[in-house]
């Protein structure tokens, strides 16, 4: 599900993530995020509490062919 919201950057460089998005992503005060710049975009990626468990769960959802394609896509994005 993709949704777009407009937020305002504060004088301290802070953003407020809309409440509905925080609830949908199960984010709470103190949740960690990974911030990545990709061309003219800033990506905010929720950091999993247990990265190993997140990778295992991802592996259960992907087929081997899908995983290879995802790796290729990621490498193409990294080289931009």
PyMOL Python script that loads the backbone (N, CA, C, O; Angstrom):
from pymol import cmd

cmd.read_pdbstr("""\
ATOM      1  N   UNK A   1       0.846  -1.174   0.000  1.00  0.00           N
ATOM      2  CA  UNK A   1       0.000   0.000   0.000  1.00  0.00           C
ATOM      3  C   UNK A   1       0.891   1.237   0.000  1.00  0.00           C
ATOM      4  O   UNK A   1       1.739   1.393   0.878  1.00  0.00           O
ATOM      5  N   UNK A   2       0.707   2.089  -0.953  1.00  0.00           N
ATOM      6  CA  UNK A   2       1.517   3.285  -1.061  1.00  0.00           C
ATOM      7  C   UNK A   2       0.649   4.497  -0.777  1.00  0.00           C
ATOM      8  O   UNK A   2      -0.461   4.614  -1.297  1.00  0.00           O
ATOM      9  N   UNK A   3       1.155   5.384   0.039  1.00  0.00           N
ATOM     10  CA  UNK A   3       0.418   6.587   0.371  1.00  0.00           C
ATOM     11  C   UNK A   3       1.401   7.744   0.433  1.00  0.00           C
ATOM     12  O   UNK A   3       2.536   7.585   0.881  1.00  0.00           O
ATOM     13  N   UNK A   4       0.960   8.898  -0.017  1.00  0.00           N
ATOM     14  CA  UNK A   4       1.813  10.081  -0.019  1.00  0.00           C
ATOM     15  C   UNK A   4       1.228  11.113   0.931  1.00  0.00           C
ATOM     16  O   UNK A   4       0.027  11.379   0.901  1.00  0.00           O
ATOM     17  N   UNK A   5       2.060  11.684   1.759  1.00  0.00           N
ATOM     18  CA  UNK A   5       1.674  12.750   2.686  1.00  0.00           C
ATOM     19  C   UNK A   5       2.710  13.853   2.586  1.00  0.00           C
ATOM     20  O   UNK A   5       3.862  13.594   2.240  1.00  0.00           O
ATOM     21  N   UNK A   6       2.318  15.058   2.878  1.00  0.00           N
ATOM     22  CA  UNK A   6       3.249  16.176   2.908  1.00  0.00           C
ATOM     23  C   UNK A   6       3.589  16.486   4.358  1.00  0.00           C
ATOM     24  O   UNK A   6       2.702  16.574   5.207  1.00  0.00           O
ATOM     25  N   UNK A   7       4.879  16.651   4.637  1.00  0.00           N
ATOM     26  CA  UNK A   7       5.343  17.014   5.978  1.00  0.00           C
ATOM     27  C   UNK A   7       6.268  18.218   5.850  1.00  0.00           C
ATOM     28  O   UNK A   7       6.734  18.542   4.758  1.00  0.00           O
ATOM     29  N   UNK A   8       6.529  18.877   6.974  1.00  0.00           N
ATOM     30  CA  UNK A   8       7.363  20.078   6.973  1.00  0.00           C
ATOM     31  C   UNK A   8       8.600  19.836   7.821  1.00  0.00           C
ATOM     32  O   UNK A   8       8.512  19.301   8.926  1.00  0.00           O
ATOM     33  N   UNK A   9       9.739  20.229   7.305  1.00  0.00           N
ATOM     34  CA  UNK A   9      10.999  20.116   8.022  1.00  0.00           C
ATOM     35  C   UNK A   9      11.085  21.259   9.035  1.00  0.00           C
ATOM     36  O   UNK A   9      10.906  22.424   8.680  1.00  0.00           O
ATOM     37  N   UNK A  10      11.362  20.919  10.304  1.00  0.00           N
ATOM     38  CA  UNK A  10      11.467  21.950  11.338  1.00  0.00           C
ATOM     39  C   UNK A  10      12.829  22.638  11.269  1.00  0.00           C
ATOM     40  O   UNK A  10      13.721  22.202  10.541  1.00  0.00           O
ATOM     41  N   UNK A  11      12.974  23.705  12.026  1.00  0.00           N
ATOM     42  CA  UNK A  11      14.250  24.430  12.055  1.00  0.00           C
ATOM     43  C   UNK A  11      15.363  23.567  12.638  1.00  0.00           C
ATOM     44  O   UNK A  11      16.542  23.869  12.451  1.00  0.00           O
ATOM     45  N   UNK A  12      15.001  22.494  13.344  1.00  0.00           N
ATOM     46  CA  UNK A  12      15.988  21.563  13.909  1.00  0.00           C
ATOM     47  C   UNK A  12      16.243  20.367  12.987  1.00  0.00           C
ATOM     48  O   UNK A  12      16.960  19.436  13.355  1.00  0.00           O
ATOM     49  N   UNK A  13      15.653  20.398  11.786  1.00  0.00           N
ATOM     50  CA  UNK A  13      15.855  19.298  10.845  1.00  0.00           C
ATOM     51  C   UNK A  13      14.983  18.093  11.127  1.00  0.00           C
ATOM     52  O   UNK A  13      15.294  16.994  10.668  1.00  0.00           O
ATOM     53  N   UNK A  14      13.894  18.266  11.872  1.00  0.00           N
ATOM     54  CA  UNK A  14      13.032  17.156  12.249  1.00  0.00           C
ATOM     55  C   UNK A  14      11.796  17.089  11.361  1.00  0.00           C
ATOM     56  O   UNK A  14      11.289  18.108  10.893  1.00  0.00           O
ATOM     57  N   UNK A  15      11.323  15.867  11.140  1.00  0.00           N
ATOM     58  CA  UNK A  15      10.081  15.610  10.421  1.00  0.00           C
ATOM     59  C   UNK A  15       9.153  14.833  11.336  1.00  0.00           C
ATOM     60  O   UNK A  15       9.608  14.071  12.189  1.00  0.00           O
ATOM     61  N   UNK A  16       7.854  15.023  11.162  1.00  0.00           N
ATOM     62  CA  UNK A  16       6.882  14.204  11.877  1.00  0.00           C
ATOM     63  C   UNK A  16       6.289  13.232  10.870  1.00  0.00           C
ATOM     64  O   UNK A  16       5.722  13.646   9.859  1.00  0.00           O
ATOM     65  N   UNK A  17       6.419  11.939  11.147  1.00  0.00           N
ATOM     66  CA  UNK A  17       5.822  10.917  10.286  1.00  0.00           C
ATOM     67  C   UNK A  17       4.346  10.840  10.666  1.00  0.00           C
ATOM     68  O   UNK A  17       4.023  10.685  11.844  1.00  0.00           O
ATOM     69  N   UNK A  18       3.445  10.946   9.686  1.00  0.00           N
ATOM     70  CA  UNK A  18       2.017  10.945   9.990  1.00  0.00           C
ATOM     71  C   UNK A  18       1.602   9.732  10.841  1.00  0.00           C
ATOM     72  O   UNK A  18       2.113   8.625  10.676  1.00  0.00           O
ATOM     73  N   UNK A  19       0.661   9.986  11.748  1.00  0.00           N
ATOM     74  CA  UNK A  19       0.232   8.987  12.721  1.00  0.00           C
ATOM     75  C   UNK A  19      -0.208   7.674  12.073  1.00  0.00           C
ATOM     76  O   UNK A  19       0.187   6.600  12.525  1.00  0.00           O
ATOM     77  N   UNK A  20      -1.021   7.752  11.021  1.00  0.00           N
ATOM     78  CA  UNK A  20      -1.506   6.537  10.375  1.00  0.00           C
ATOM     79  C   UNK A  20      -0.347   5.691   9.852  1.00  0.00           C
ATOM     80  O   UNK A  20      -0.355   4.467   9.986  1.00  0.00           O
ATOM     81  N   UNK A  21       0.651   6.349   9.255  1.00  0.00           N
ATOM     82  CA  UNK A  21       1.816   5.606   8.756  1.00  0.00           C
ATOM     83  C   UNK A  21       2.583   4.972   9.907  1.00  0.00           C
ATOM     84  O   UNK A  21       3.014   3.823   9.806  1.00  0.00           O
ATOM     85  N   UNK A  22       2.759   5.716  11.010  1.00  0.00           N
ATOM     86  CA  UNK A  22       3.463   5.151  12.172  1.00  0.00           C
ATOM     87  C   UNK A  22       2.721   3.933  12.700  1.00  0.00           C
ATOM     88  O   UNK A  22       3.339   2.926  13.046  1.00  0.00           O
ATOM     89  N   UNK A  23       1.404   4.024  12.762  1.00  0.00           N
ATOM     90  CA  UNK A  23       0.606   2.897  13.260  1.00  0.00           C
ATOM     91  C   UNK A  23       0.712   1.697  12.326  1.00  0.00           C
ATOM     92  O   UNK A  23       0.880   0.564  12.776  1.00  0.00           O
ATOM     93  N   UNK A  24       0.612   1.954  11.023  1.00  0.00           N
ATOM     94  CA  UNK A  24       0.678   0.860  10.052  1.00  0.00           C
ATOM     95  C   UNK A  24       2.032   0.156  10.086  1.00  0.00           C
ATOM     96  O   UNK A  24       2.109  -1.054   9.878  1.00  0.00           O
ATOM     97  N   UNK A  25       3.100   0.915  10.347  1.00  0.00           N
ATOM     98  CA  UNK A  25       4.447   0.343  10.404  1.00  0.00           C
ATOM     99  C   UNK A  25       4.850  -0.061  11.816  1.00  0.00           C
ATOM    100  O   UNK A  25       5.980  -0.486  12.057  1.00  0.00           O
ATOM    101  N   UNK A  26       3.900   0.081  12.754  1.00  0.00           N
ATOM    102  CA  UNK A  26       4.140  -0.285  14.165  1.00  0.00           C
ATOM    103  C   UNK A  26       5.362   0.447  14.723  1.00  0.00           C
ATOM    104  O   UNK A  26       6.195  -0.143  15.411  1.00  0.00           O
ATOM    105  N   UNK A  27       5.451   1.745  14.413  1.00  0.00           N
ATOM    106  CA  UNK A  27       6.557   2.562  14.903  1.00  0.00           C
ATOM    107  C   UNK A  27       6.130   3.265  16.183  1.00  0.00           C
ATOM    108  O   UNK A  27       4.994   3.719  16.317  1.00  0.00           O
ATOM    109  N   UNK A  28       7.067   3.342  17.119  1.00  0.00           N
ATOM    110  CA  UNK A  28       6.817   4.012  18.393  1.00  0.00           C
ATOM    111  C   UNK A  28       7.960   4.977  18.644  1.00  0.00           C
ATOM    112  O   UNK A  28       8.976   4.951  17.949  1.00  0.00           O
ATOM    113  N   UNK A  29       7.784   5.839  19.655  1.00  0.00           N
ATOM    114  CA  UNK A  29       8.868   6.743  20.036  1.00  0.00           C
ATOM    115  C   UNK A  29      10.120   5.907  20.296  1.00  0.00           C
ATOM    116  O   UNK A  29      10.061   4.897  20.997  1.00  0.00           O
ATOM    117  N   UNK A  30      11.230   6.318  19.741  1.00  0.00           N
ATOM    118  CA  UNK A  30      12.481   5.584  19.915  1.00  0.00           C
ATOM    119  C   UNK A  30      12.756   4.570  18.816  1.00  0.00           C
ATOM    120  O   UNK A  30      13.839   3.986  18.774  1.00  0.00           O
ATOM    121  N   UNK A  31      11.784   4.351  17.919  1.00  0.00           N
ATOM    122  CA  UNK A  31      12.014   3.423  16.799  1.00  0.00           C
ATOM    123  C   UNK A  31      13.189   3.940  15.976  1.00  0.00           C
ATOM    124  O   UNK A  31      13.315   5.145  15.759  1.00  0.00           O
ATOM    125  N   UNK A  32      14.038   3.044  15.525  1.00  0.00           N
ATOM    126  CA  UNK A  32      15.224   3.415  14.751  1.00  0.00           C
ATOM    127  C   UNK A  32      14.889   3.377  13.267  1.00  0.00           C
ATOM    128  O   UNK A  32      14.104   2.541  12.818  1.00  0.00           O
ATOM    129  N   UNK A  33      15.496   4.295  12.505  1.00  0.00           N
ATOM    130  CA  UNK A  33      15.286   4.377  11.069  1.00  0.00           C
ATOM    131  C   UNK A  33      16.639   4.403  10.367  1.00  0.00           C
ATOM    132  O   UNK A  33      17.633   4.873  10.921  1.00  0.00           O
ATOM    133  N   UNK A  34      16.661   3.900   9.164  1.00  0.00           N
ATOM    134  CA  UNK A  34      17.829   4.011   8.309  1.00  0.00           C
ATOM    135  C   UNK A  34      17.482   5.120   7.306  1.00  0.00           C
ATOM    136  O   UNK A  34      16.419   5.078   6.686  1.00  0.00           O
ATOM    137  N   UNK A  35      18.363   6.101   7.145  1.00  0.00           N
ATOM    138  CA  UNK A  35      18.147   7.206   6.222  1.00  0.00           C
ATOM    139  C   UNK A  35      19.112   7.025   5.057  1.00  0.00           C
ATOM    140  O   UNK A  35      20.323   6.914   5.249  1.00  0.00           O
ATOM    141  N   UNK A  36      18.558   6.996   3.847  1.00  0.00           N
ATOM    142  CA  UNK A  36      19.384   6.763   2.672  1.00  0.00           C
ATOM    143  C   UNK A  36      19.035   7.790   1.601  1.00  0.00           C
ATOM    144  O   UNK A  36      17.863   8.026   1.307  1.00  0.00           O
ATOM    145  N   UNK A  37      20.059   8.388   1.030  1.00  0.00           N
ATOM    146  CA  UNK A  37      19.849   9.299  -0.096  1.00  0.00           C
ATOM    147  C   UNK A  37      19.990   8.494  -1.374  1.00  0.00           C
ATOM    148  O   UNK A  37      20.955   7.753  -1.565  1.00  0.00           O
ATOM    149  N   UNK A  38      18.992   8.661  -2.252  1.00  0.00           N
ATOM    150  CA  UNK A  38      19.017   7.978  -3.542  1.00  0.00           C
ATOM    151  C   UNK A  38      18.625   9.008  -4.595  1.00  0.00           C
ATOM    152  O   UNK A  38      17.448   9.339  -4.743  1.00  0.00           O
ATOM    153  N   UNK A  39      19.607   9.508  -5.317  1.00  0.00           N
ATOM    154  CA  UNK A  39      19.413  10.601  -6.269  1.00  0.00           C
ATOM    155  C   UNK A  39      18.810  11.792  -5.523  1.00  0.00           C
ATOM    156  O   UNK A  39      19.407  12.287  -4.567  1.00  0.00           O
ATOM    157  N   UNK A  40      17.639  12.254  -5.949  1.00  0.00           N
ATOM    158  CA  UNK A  40      16.986  13.391  -5.292  1.00  0.00           C
ATOM    159  C   UNK A  40      15.989  12.950  -4.233  1.00  0.00           C
ATOM    160  O   UNK A  40      15.173  13.754  -3.782  1.00  0.00           O
ATOM    161  N   UNK A  41      16.038  11.701  -3.834  1.00  0.00           N
ATOM    162  CA  UNK A  41      15.101  11.167  -2.846  1.00  0.00           C
ATOM    163  C   UNK A  41      15.799  10.912  -1.522  1.00  0.00           C
ATOM    164  O   UNK A  41      16.996  10.628  -1.481  1.00  0.00           O
ATOM    165  N   UNK A  42      15.045  11.015  -0.451  1.00  0.00           N
ATOM    166  CA  UNK A  42      15.518  10.591   0.871  1.00  0.00           C
ATOM    167  C   UNK A  42      14.603   9.452   1.294  1.00  0.00           C
ATOM    168  O   UNK A  42      13.391   9.635   1.411  1.00  0.00           O
ATOM    169  N   UNK A  43      15.175   8.288   1.523  1.00  0.00           N
ATOM    170  CA  UNK A  43      14.395   7.125   1.934  1.00  0.00           C
ATOM    171  C   UNK A  43      14.526   6.941   3.437  1.00  0.00           C
ATOM    172  O   UNK A  43      15.632   6.966   3.977  1.00  0.00           O
ATOM    173  N   UNK A  44      13.399   6.757   4.109  1.00  0.00           N
ATOM    174  CA  UNK A  44      13.383   6.423   5.535  1.00  0.00           C
ATOM    175  C   UNK A  44      12.941   4.974   5.624  1.00  0.00           C
ATOM    176  O   UNK A  44      11.825   4.633   5.232  1.00  0.00           O
ATOM    177  N   UNK A  45      13.811   4.127   6.136  1.00  0.00           N
ATOM    178  CA  UNK A  45      13.540   2.692   6.192  1.00  0.00           C
ATOM    179  C   UNK A  45      13.522   2.269   7.647  1.00  0.00           C
ATOM    180  O   UNK A  45      14.528   2.415   8.342  1.00  0.00           O
ATOM    181  N   UNK A  46      12.381   1.740   8.131  1.00  0.00           N
ATOM    182  CA  UNK A  46      12.350   1.268   9.516  1.00  0.00           C
ATOM    183  C   UNK A  46      13.405   0.183   9.726  1.00  0.00           C
ATOM    184  O   UNK A  46      13.482  -0.783   8.967  1.00  0.00           O
ATOM    185  N   UNK A  47      14.205   0.359  10.761  1.00  0.00           N
ATOM    186  CA  UNK A  47      15.251  -0.617  11.066  1.00  0.00           C
ATOM    187  C   UNK A  47      14.628  -1.743  11.893  1.00  0.00           C
ATOM    188  O   UNK A  47      14.030  -1.486  12.938  1.00  0.00           O
ATOM    189  N   UNK A  48      14.765  -2.974  11.436  1.00  0.00           N
ATOM    190  CA  UNK A  48      14.182  -4.082  12.204  1.00  0.00           C
ATOM    191  C   UNK A  48      14.871  -4.231  13.562  1.00  0.00           C
ATOM    192  O   UNK A  48      16.074  -4.006  13.691  1.00  0.00           O
ATOM    193  N   UNK A  49      14.090  -4.611  14.564  1.00  0.00           N
ATOM    194  CA  UNK A  49      14.665  -4.819  15.897  1.00  0.00           C
ATOM    195  C   UNK A  49      15.651  -5.973  15.870  1.00  0.00           C
ATOM    196  O   UNK A  49      16.677  -5.942  16.550  1.00  0.00           O
ATOM    197  N   UNK A  50      15.337  -6.990  15.081  1.00  0.00           N
ATOM    198  CA  UNK A  50      16.220  -8.145  14.950  1.00  0.00           C
ATOM    199  C   UNK A  50      16.498  -8.355  13.460  1.00  0.00           C
ATOM    200  O   UNK A  50      15.711  -9.008  12.775  1.00  0.00           O
ATOM    201  N   UNK A  51      17.615  -7.808  12.947  1.00  0.00           N
ATOM    202  CA  UNK A  51      17.897  -7.919  11.505  1.00  0.00           C
ATOM    203  C   UNK A  51      17.957  -9.359  11.000  1.00  0.00           C
ATOM    204  O   UNK A  51      17.524  -9.635   9.881  1.00  0.00           O
ATOM    205  N   UNK A  52      18.477 -10.261  11.790  1.00  0.00           N
ATOM    206  CA  UNK A  52      18.566 -11.655  11.354  1.00  0.00           C
ATOM    207  C   UNK A  52      17.174 -12.243  11.164  1.00  0.00           C
ATOM    208  O   UNK A  52      16.917 -12.916  10.166  1.00  0.00           O
ATOM    209  N   UNK A  53      16.278 -11.997  12.108  1.00  0.00           N
ATOM    210  CA  UNK A  53      14.912 -12.505  11.996  1.00  0.00           C
ATOM    211  C   UNK A  53      14.207 -11.884  10.793  1.00  0.00           C
ATOM    212  O   UNK A  53      13.430 -12.556  10.115  1.00  0.00           O
ATOM    213  N   UNK A  54      14.472 -10.612  10.528  1.00  0.00           N
ATOM    214  CA  UNK A  54      13.876  -9.941   9.362  1.00  0.00           C
ATOM    215  C   UNK A  54      14.351 -10.593   8.067  1.00  0.00           C
ATOM    216  O   UNK A  54      13.559 -10.774   7.143  1.00  0.00           O
ATOM    217  N   UNK A  55      15.630 -10.945   7.987  1.00  0.00           N
ATOM    218  CA  UNK A  55      16.160 -11.615   6.792  1.00  0.00           C
ATOM    219  C   UNK A  55      15.565 -13.008   6.629  1.00  0.00           C
ATOM    220  O   UNK A  55      15.256 -13.428   5.514  1.00  0.00           O
ATOM    221  N   UNK A  56      15.406 -13.717   7.728  1.00  0.00           N
ATOM    222  CA  UNK A  56      14.808 -15.056   7.665  1.00  0.00           C
ATOM    223  C   UNK A  56      13.367 -14.955   7.168  1.00  0.00           C
ATOM    224  O   UNK A  56      12.943 -15.745   6.325  1.00  0.00           O
ATOM    225  N   UNK A  57      12.611 -13.977   7.696  1.00  0.00           N
ATOM    226  CA  UNK A  57      11.222 -13.791   7.275  1.00  0.00           C
ATOM    227  C   UNK A  57      11.154 -13.419   5.796  1.00  0.00           C
ATOM    228  O   UNK A  57      10.277 -13.898   5.077  1.00  0.00           O
ATOM    229  N   UNK A  58      12.072 -12.569   5.340  1.00  0.00           N
ATOM    230  CA  UNK A  58      12.122 -12.191   3.931  1.00  0.00           C
ATOM    231  C   UNK A  58      12.407 -13.415   3.072  1.00  0.00           C
ATOM    232  O   UNK A  58      11.779 -13.613   2.031  1.00  0.00           O
ATOM    233  N   UNK A  59      13.342 -14.221   3.506  1.00  0.00           N
ATOM    234  CA  UNK A  59      13.696 -15.433   2.768  1.00  0.00           C
ATOM    235  C   UNK A  59      12.528 -16.392   2.634  1.00  0.00           C
ATOM    236  O   UNK A  59      12.410 -17.085   1.623  1.00  0.00           O
ATOM    237  N   UNK A  60      11.661 -16.443   3.640  1.00  0.00           N
ATOM    238  CA  UNK A  60      10.483 -17.321   3.581  1.00  0.00           C
ATOM    239  C   UNK A  60       9.474 -16.838   2.545  1.00  0.00           C
ATOM    240  O   UNK A  60       8.753 -17.637   1.948  1.00  0.00           O
ATOM    241  N   UNK A  61       9.430 -15.495   2.331  1.00  0.00           N
ATOM    242  CA  UNK A  61       8.442 -14.935   1.404  1.00  0.00           C
ATOM    243  C   UNK A  61       8.917 -14.942  -0.040  1.00  0.00           C
ATOM    244  O   UNK A  61       8.095 -14.904  -0.955  1.00  0.00           O
ATOM    245  N   UNK A  62      10.224 -14.990  -0.264  1.00  0.00           N
ATOM    246  CA  UNK A  62      10.767 -14.904  -1.626  1.00  0.00           C
ATOM    247  C   UNK A  62      11.137 -16.270  -2.168  1.00  0.00           C
ATOM    248  O   UNK A  62      11.578 -17.157  -1.438  1.00  0.00           O
ATOM    249  N   UNK A  63      10.947 -16.412  -3.453  1.00  0.00           N
ATOM    250  CA  UNK A  63      11.447 -17.593  -4.143  1.00  0.00           C
ATOM    251  C   UNK A  63      12.866 -17.269  -4.580  1.00  0.00           C
ATOM    252  O   UNK A  63      13.223 -16.094  -4.663  1.00  0.00           O
ATOM    253  N   UNK A  64      13.668 -18.255  -4.856  1.00  0.00           N
ATOM    254  CA  UNK A  64      15.061 -18.041  -5.222  1.00  0.00           C
ATOM    255  C   UNK A  64      15.195 -17.114  -6.431  1.00  0.00           C
ATOM    256  O   UNK A  64      16.050 -16.229  -6.437  1.00  0.00           O
ATOM    257  N   UNK A  65      14.369 -17.305  -7.441  1.00  0.00           N
ATOM    258  CA  UNK A  65      14.420 -16.449  -8.626  1.00  0.00           C
ATOM    259  C   UNK A  65      14.098 -15.012  -8.274  1.00  0.00           C
ATOM    260  O   UNK A  65      14.745 -14.092  -8.775  1.00  0.00           O
ATOM    261  N   UNK A  66      13.098 -14.802  -7.413  1.00  0.00           N
ATOM    262  CA  UNK A  66      12.740 -13.455  -6.975  1.00  0.00           C
ATOM    263  C   UNK A  66      13.903 -12.812  -6.237  1.00  0.00           C
ATOM    264  O   UNK A  66      14.178 -11.626  -6.419  1.00  0.00           O
ATOM    265  N   UNK A  67      14.586 -13.589  -5.405  1.00  0.00           N
ATOM    266  CA  UNK A  67      15.695 -13.063  -4.621  1.00  0.00           C
ATOM    267  C   UNK A  67      16.835 -12.608  -5.543  1.00  0.00           C
ATOM    268  O   UNK A  67      17.441 -11.559  -5.322  1.00  0.00           O
ATOM    269  N   UNK A  68      17.112 -13.394  -6.561  1.00  0.00           N
ATOM    270  CA  UNK A  68      18.161 -13.013  -7.517  1.00  0.00           C
ATOM    271  C   UNK A  68      17.796 -11.700  -8.206  1.00  0.00           C
ATOM    272  O   UNK A  68      18.644 -10.824  -8.379  1.00  0.00           O
ATOM    273  N   UNK A  69      16.528 -11.571  -8.597  1.00  0.00           N
ATOM    274  CA  UNK A  69      16.076 -10.345  -9.260  1.00  0.00           C
ATOM    275  C   UNK A  69      16.157  -9.153  -8.308  1.00  0.00           C
ATOM    276  O   UNK A  69      16.534  -8.059  -8.727  1.00  0.00           O
ATOM    277  N   UNK A  70      15.814  -9.343  -7.057  1.00  0.00           N
ATOM    278  CA  UNK A  70      15.886  -8.266  -6.071  1.00  0.00           C
ATOM    279  C   UNK A  70      17.340  -7.818  -5.854  1.00  0.00           C
ATOM    280  O   UNK A  70      17.609  -6.625  -5.714  1.00  0.00           O
ATOM    281  N   UNK A  71      18.255  -8.760  -5.827  1.00  0.00           N
ATOM    282  CA  UNK A  71      19.678  -8.433  -5.670  1.00  0.00           C
ATOM    283  C   UNK A  71      20.153  -7.615  -6.868  1.00  0.00           C
ATOM    284  O   UNK A  71      20.858  -6.620  -6.700  1.00  0.00           O
ATOM    285  N   UNK A  72      19.772  -8.029  -8.069  1.00  0.00           N
ATOM    286  CA  UNK A  72      20.155  -7.289  -9.273  1.00  0.00           C
ATOM    287  C   UNK A  72      19.591  -5.874  -9.233  1.00  0.00           C
ATOM    288  O   UNK A  72      20.295  -4.917  -9.556  1.00  0.00           O
ATOM    289  N   UNK A  73      18.316  -5.733  -8.834  1.00  0.00           N
ATOM    290  CA  UNK A  73      17.683  -4.425  -8.755  1.00  0.00           C
ATOM    291  C   UNK A  73      18.403  -3.539  -7.741  1.00  0.00           C
ATOM    292  O   UNK A  73      18.640  -2.358  -7.992  1.00  0.00           O
ATOM    293  N   UNK A  74      18.744  -4.116  -6.605  1.00  0.00           N
ATOM    294  CA  UNK A  74      19.444  -3.367  -5.562  1.00  0.00           C
ATOM    295  C   UNK A  74      20.809  -2.899  -6.060  1.00  0.00           C
ATOM    296  O   UNK A  74      21.204  -1.759  -5.816  1.00  0.00           O
ATOM    297  N   UNK A  75      21.523  -3.770  -6.752  1.00  0.00           N
ATOM    298  CA  UNK A  75      22.853  -3.397  -7.268  1.00  0.00           C
ATOM    299  C   UNK A  75      22.745  -2.280  -8.305  1.00  0.00           C
ATOM    300  O   UNK A  75      23.586  -1.382  -8.343  1.00  0.00           O
ATOM    301  N   UNK A  76      21.703  -2.334  -9.151  1.00  0.00           N
ATOM    302  CA  UNK A  76      21.513  -1.268 -10.143  1.00  0.00           C
ATOM    303  C   UNK A  76      21.247   0.062  -9.438  1.00  0.00           C
ATOM    304  O   UNK A  76      21.761   1.095  -9.868  1.00  0.00           O
ATOM    305  N   UNK A  77      20.461   0.056  -8.373  1.00  0.00           N
ATOM    306  CA  UNK A  77      20.140   1.276  -7.628  1.00  0.00           C
ATOM    307  C   UNK A  77      21.379   1.824  -6.939  1.00  0.00           C
ATOM    308  O   UNK A  77      21.552   3.040  -6.856  1.00  0.00           O
ATOM    309  N   UNK A  78      22.239   0.950  -6.447  1.00  0.00           N
ATOM    310  CA  UNK A  78      23.447   1.376  -5.751  1.00  0.00           C
ATOM    311  C   UNK A  78      24.426   2.079  -6.681  1.00  0.00           C
ATOM    312  O   UNK A  78      25.177   2.952  -6.247  1.00  0.00           O
ATOM    313  N   UNK A  79      24.423   1.704  -7.956  1.00  0.00           N
ATOM    314  CA  UNK A  79      25.388   2.242  -8.912  1.00  0.00           C
ATOM    315  C   UNK A  79      24.912   3.521  -9.593  1.00  0.00           C
ATOM    316  O   UNK A  79      25.602   4.046 -10.468  1.00  0.00           O
ATOM    317  N   UNK A  80      23.753   4.025  -9.208  1.00  0.00           N
ATOM    318  CA  UNK A  80      23.246   5.280  -9.789  1.00  0.00           C
ATOM    319  C   UNK A  80      23.917   6.460  -9.185  1.00  0.00           C
ATOM    320  O   UNK A  80      23.616   7.596  -9.552  1.00  0.00           O
TER     321      UNK A  80
END
""", "prot")
cmd.dss("prot")
cmd.show_as("cartoon", "prot")
cmd.util.cbc("prot")
cmd.orient("prot")
